[in-house]
Amino acid sequence: MSALAQLLAVTAIHLRSLPQRLGSSAAAAIGVAGVVATMVAVLAIAEGFEAALSGSGARDTAIVLRSGSDTEMSSLLTLEDARVIADGPGVRHSPAGPLTSAELFVVVDVPKRSTGTAANVPLRGVEPAALQIRRDLRVVAGRAFEPGRNEILAGVGAAQQFADLEIGSTHRWSGTEWTVVGHFSSGGTLWESELWCDARVLQPLYRRGSTVQSVYVQLESPAGFAAFKDALTSDPRLDVKVMLEETYFAEQSEALHTVITSLGFFIATLMGVGAVFGAVNTMYSAVASRTREIATLRALGFGAGPVVVSVLAESTLIALAGGVAGGLAAQLAFDGYRTSTLNWSSFSQVTFAFDVTPALLALGVAWAIGMGLLGGLLPAWRAARLPVAQALREL
């Protein structure tokens, strides 16, 4: 009999005996499922956070900060700087003027719905063009704030995660009463975590005088960014840093994404060790229960290779079943689940949804297969090296 025929025959015999070890096999599969579900859920946090921030940027939108600033929180520009920036080359114009928005960013206390504890929520002062620059932004309930009034337009993510942001509710910040007049959505991006108001109202209340922190600029095309950047950075009236919006937010998400991803793999590795030991015990039991059968096959001329592969095939199949179950459980339980976390770049809360992507599910299945192979390796080696004469004496 050829090596391939031996391999198929032994593997088929081994797999057909699985129902005889249903209890131990199910326990091993459940262990693998727990590892995969946990890993996918943790990594889905990183994917969701990154999607919220990276999706906030557009390729034809630039953000201008003070030179040397890494975030809006550390930046400072004057209104005169904003006017010079608005006159830069390649800036898109509407009938109302250049599509630029000089903006302020402050943090206010709003209680979380789940715990009632105060959380840092971003309050952004914007100019009228801000709603046109963010193309995906839509007012979905109520109305936009009116310029010159203490009115708030709340993102739907903030309204879901934090208390007292219903339309008509009021808050007192910096000694002034604010009224929520509407909710907006922006396709799940960072903006949905924020509260928006008129920048001219926010400036005196927070003693910002005639200063802002950033200027968002919509360009006529992405190709015009280089000329726009060169003109501003070489202008002696300005001391600015110019970035594409998508680049800026990608950098903002990088640190937390790396931390969460590392944590996910660390947890999966620790839990995976336990799952591998479970698989080892299961497969050692399988080999022990089939000692006579394996010895008989070896006595009939079957090689050690097919025996090794048959044990590995069973271990991998058990782990694969657990991996698929764990991935599906993570998707059903967490995909789309909305929560919030602290954005260390701005020291404020960011709302986002867990994102269980196909790539994460594939990674979970691959991780499960790896655990199955490791769990079956030593038992397979033992089965292949089992002395035929000794095994036959166990009849």
C-alpha positions in Angstrom: 0.0 0.0 0.0 1.4 3.4 -0.9 2.3 6.0 1.7 -0.7 8.2 0.7 -3.1 5.3 0.9 -1.8 4.4 4.3 -2.1 8.0 5.4 -5.8 8.3 4.3 -6.7 4.9 5.8 -5.2 5.5 9.2 -6.5 9.1 9.4 -10.0 7.9 8.5 -10.0 5.2 11.1 -8.7 7.7 13.7 -11.4 10.3 12.9 -14.2 7.7 12.9 -13.3 6.9 16.5 -13.9 10.5 17.7 -17.4 9.8 19.1 -15.9 7.4 21.5 -13.9 10.3 23.1 -16.7 12.9 22.8 -16.4 14.2 26.3 -12.7 14.9 26.4 -12.7 16.2 22.8 -15.5 18.6 23.6 -13.6 19.8 26.6 -10.5 20.5 24.5 -12.6 22.3 21.9 -14.3 24.5 24.5 -10.9 25.5 25.8 -9.8 26.5 22.4 -13.0 28.3 21.8 -12.5 30.4 24.9 -9.0 31.4 23.8 -10.2 32.4 20.3 -13.2 34.3 21.6 -11.2 36.3 24.1 -8.4 37.1 21.6 -10.9 38.2 18.8 -12.9 40.3 21.3 -9.8 42.1 22.6 -8.4 42.7 19.1 -11.9 43.9 18.0 -11.4 46.8 20.5 -8.2 47.9 18.7 -9.9 47.5 15.2 -12.9 49.5 16.3 -10.8 52.3 17.9 -8.6 52.5 14.8 -11.6 52.6 12.5 -13.2 55.4 14.5 -10.1 57.6 14.2 -8.8 56.6 10.8 -12.2 57.0 9.3 -12.4 60.6 10.5 -9.8 61.8 8.1 -10.2 62.7 4.4 -7.5 62.7 1.8 -8.5 66.2 0.6 -8.7 67.7 4.0 -5.7 69.2 5.8 -5.3 70.2 9.5 -3.0 73.0 10.4 -1.4 73.1 13.9 1.2 75.2 15.6 4.7 74.1 14.6 6.0 71.5 17.1 2.5 70.4 18.2 1.5 66.8 18.1 -2.1 67.3 19.0 -4.8 70.0 19.0 -4.5 70.2 22.8 -0.9 71.5 22.6 -1.5 73.8 19.6 -2.2 77.5 19.6 -3.0 79.7 16.6 -4.4 83.2 16.3 -7.4 84.3 14.2 -5.0 86.2 12.1 -3.1 82.9 11.4 -6.5 81.4 10.5 -7.2 84.2 8.0 -3.8 83.7 6.3 -4.4 79.9 6.1 -7.8 80.5 4.5 -6.1 82.5 1.7 -3.6 79.6 1.0 -3.4 78.1 -2.5 -5.7 75.2 -3.4 -8.4 75.9 -0.7 -11.9 74.9 -1.9 -14.4 77.7 -1.8 -18.2 77.8 -1.4 -20.6 80.7 -2.1 -20.1 81.7 1.6 -16.3 81.7 1.3 -13.3 79.4 1.9 -14.1 76.0 3.4 -11.9 76.4 6.5 -12.8 76.1 10.1 -10.8 77.6 12.9 -11.5 75.4 15.9 -11.1 75.1 19.7 -11.0 71.9 21.7 -11.8 71.8 25.4 -12.8 69.0 27.8 -16.0 69.1 29.9 -17.4 66.7 32.5 -20.4 64.6 31.5 -21.5 61.5 33.6 -21.4 58.1 32.0 -24.7 56.3 31.5 -23.4 53.0 32.8 -21.7 54.2 36.0 -22.8 57.8 36.6 -19.1 58.8 37.1 -17.9 61.9 35.4 -16.0 61.5 32.1 -13.9 63.8 30.0 -16.0 64.6 26.9 -14.6 66.8 24.1 -16.4 70.1 23.5 -15.3 71.4 20.1 -15.9 75.0 19.0 -16.2 75.2 15.2 -17.0 77.6 12.4 -20.0 77.2 10.1 -17.9 75.6 7.3 -17.1 72.7 9.7 -20.3 70.9 8.7 -19.4 71.1 5.0 -15.8 70.0 5.6 -16.9 66.8 7.3 -18.9 65.5 4.4 -20.3 62.4 6.2 -21.7 64.5 9.0 -25.5 64.7 9.2 -27.9 66.2 11.7 -30.1 63.2 12.5 -32.3 64.7 15.3 -33.2 68.2 16.3 -31.2 71.0 14.6 -27.7 72.5 14.3 -26.6 75.1 16.9 -27.2 78.7 16.0 -24.1 81.0 15.8 -23.8 83.3 18.8 -25.9 81.1 21.2 -24.9 78.7 23.9 -26.2 75.6 22.0 -24.7 72.2 21.7 -24.9 69.7 18.8 -24.0 66.3 20.3 -22.6 63.3 18.4 -24.7 60.1 18.5 -21.9 58.2 20.1 -21.6 60.7 22.9 -25.4 60.7 23.3 -25.5 56.9 23.7 -22.6 56.6 26.1 -23.0 59.7 28.3 -26.0 60.8 30.3 -28.2 64.0 30.0 -27.4 64.6 26.3 -31.0 64.3 25.1 -32.3 67.1 23.0 -33.5 69.9 25.3 -31.2 68.9 28.3 -28.9 71.5 29.8 -25.4 71.5 31.3 -23.5 74.2 33.1 -19.9 74.5 32.1 -17.5 77.4 32.8 -20.3 79.2 34.6 -22.6 79.2 31.6 -25.7 77.1 30.8 -25.6 75.2 27.6 -28.6 73.5 25.8 -28.4 70.4 23.6 -30.4 71.2 20.4 -29.5 68.3 18.1 -27.7 65.1 17.4 -25.4 64.3 14.5 -23.8 61.2 13.0 -20.7 60.9 10.9 -20.5 57.2 9.9 -19.0 56.0 13.1 -16.0 58.3 13.1 -14.3 60.2 15.9 -16.6 63.2 15.5 -19.5 61.2 17.0 -17.7 61.2 20.3 -17.8 65.0 20.5 -20.0 67.9 21.4 -20.0 70.9 19.0 -20.7 74.5 19.5 -19.9 77.9 18.0 -16.2 78.7 18.4 -16.9 82.4 18.9 -19.1 81.6 21.9 -16.5 79.2 23.4 -13.5 81.5 23.1 -14.5 84.1 25.8 -16.0 81.5 28.1 -12.7 79.6 28.3 -10.6 82.8 28.2 -9.1 82.0 24.9 -9.2 85.5 23.6 -8.7 85.6 19.8 -6.9 82.2 19.7 -7.8 78.8 18.3 -6.0 75.5 18.3 -6.4 74.1 14.8 -7.6 75.0 11.4 -9.3 72.4 9.2 -9.1 73.1 5.5 -10.9 71.3 2.6 -8.7 71.4 -0.5 -9.8 71.4 -4.1 -8.1 68.1 -4.6 -5.6 65.8 -2.8 -3.0 66.7 -5.4 -3.0 70.3 -4.1 -1.8 69.3 -0.6 1.9 69.7 -1.4 1.6 73.2 -2.8 -0.7 74.2 0.1 1.7 72.8 2.7 4.8 74.4 1.1 3.1 77.8 0.9 2.1 77.8 4.5 5.3 76.5 6.0 7.4 79.0 4.0 5.2 82.0 4.8 7.1 84.2 7.3 3.8 85.2 8.9 3.2 81.7 10.1 4.8 79.1 12.3 2.7 76.0 11.5 2.7 72.3 10.9 0.5 71.0 8.1 -0.8 67.5 7.8 -3.4 65.6 5.9 -6.3 64.8 8.2 -6.1 61.1 7.6 -2.4 61.1 8.5 -3.0 63.0 11.7 -5.7 60.6 12.9 -3.7 57.5 11.9 -0.9 58.7 14.2 -3.4 59.4 17.0 -4.7 55.8 16.9 -1.3 54.1 16.5 -0.2 54.1 20.2 -3.4 52.7 21.7 -3.9 50.3 18.8 -0.4 48.8 19.5 -1.1 48.6 23.3 -4.4 46.8 22.8 -3.1 44.5 20.1 -0.1 43.5 22.3 -2.4 42.9 25.2 -4.7 40.7 23.1 -1.9 38.5 21.9 -0.4 38.3 25.4 -3.7 37.1 26.9 -4.3 34.7 24.0 -0.8 33.2 24.6 -1.4 32.7 28.3 -4.8 31.2 27.8 -3.4 29.2 24.8 -0.9 27.4 27.0 -3.8 26.0 29.0 -5.7 25.0 25.9 -2.7 23.2 24.5 -2.3 21.2 27.7 -5.9 20.3 27.4 -5.4 19.1 23.8 -2.3 17.2 24.9 -4.3 15.3 27.6 -7.1 14.6 25.1 -4.7 13.2 22.5 -2.7 11.2 25.0 -6.0 9.6 26.0 -6.8 8.9 22.4 -3.5 7.3 21.8 -3.7 5.2 25.0 -7.2 3.9 24.0 -6.0 3.0 20.5 -2.7 1.4 21.5 -3.6 -2.1 20.3 -5.1 -0.7 17.1 -2.0 1.3 16.3 0.2 -1.7 17.1 -1.9 -3.9 14.8 -1.6 -1.4 11.9 2.2 -1.2 12.4 2.5 -5.0 12.4 0.6 -5.0 9.1 3.2 -2.8 7.6 1.8 0.7 8.1 4.6 3.3 8.6 5.1 5.7 11.5 4.3 8.8 9.3 0.7 8.0 8.7 0.2 7.4 12.4 1.7 10.7 13.3 -0.5 12.5 10.8 -3.6 10.8 11.9 -3.1 12.0 15.5 -2.3 15.5 14.4 -5.3 15.5 12.1 -7.7 14.6 15.0 -6.1 17.2 17.3 -6.3 19.9 14.6 -9.9 19.0 13.8 -10.9 19.4 17.4 -9.1 22.7 17.7 -10.6 23.9 14.4 -14.1 23.2 15.7 -13.3 25.2 18.8 -11.8 28.1 16.8 -14.8 28.4 14.6 -17.1 28.3 17.6 -15.1 30.9 19.4 -14.9 33.2 16.5 -18.7 33.0 15.9 -19.3 33.6 19.6 -17.1 36.7 19.6 -18.8 38.1 16.5 -22.3 37.5 17.8 -21.5 38.9 21.3 -19.2 41.9 20.5 -19.4 43.0 16.8 -21.0 46.4 16.8 -21.1 46.7 20.6 -20.5 50.4 21.4 -18.3 51.6 24.2 -15.9 54.3 25.0 -12.3 54.6 26.1 -9.8 57.4 26.9 -7.8 58.8 24.0 -4.5 59.5 25.6 -3.7 62.1 22.9 -6.5 64.4 23.9 -7.2 63.0 27.4 -10.9 62.7 26.5 -13.3 59.9 25.8 -13.7 58.4 22.4 -16.8 56.3 21.6 -16.4 53.5 19.1 -17.9 50.1 18.2 -16.1 46.7 18.5 -15.2 45.7 15.0 -14.9 41.9 14.4 -13.5 41.8 10.9 -13.1 38.8 8.6 -9.3 39.1 9.1 -9.7 38.8 12.9 -11.9 35.7 12.4 -9.3 34.2 10.1 -6.5 35.0 12.6 -8.6 33.3 15.4 -9.0 30.1 13.3 -5.3 30.1 12.5 -4.4 30.5 16.2 -6.7 27.6 17.0 -5.1 25.4 14.3 -1.7 26.2 15.8 -2.8 25.2 19.2 -4.2 22.0 17.8 -0.9 21.1 16.1 1.1 21.8 19.3 -1.4 19.8 21.4 -1.1 16.8 19.1 2.6 16.8 18.5 3.8 14.9 21.6 1.0 12.3 21.6 1.7 11.8 17.9 5.4 11.3 18.5 4.5 8.8 21.2 2.2 6.9 19.0 4.8 6.6 16.2 7.5 5.4 18.6 5.3 2.8 20.4 7.0 -0.6 20.4 4.8 -3.0 18.4 5.6 -6.0 20.5 4.9 -4.2 23.8 1.7 -2.8 22.5 0.4 -6.1 21.2 1.0 -7.7 24.7 -1.6 -5.3 26.0 -4.3 -7.3 24.1 
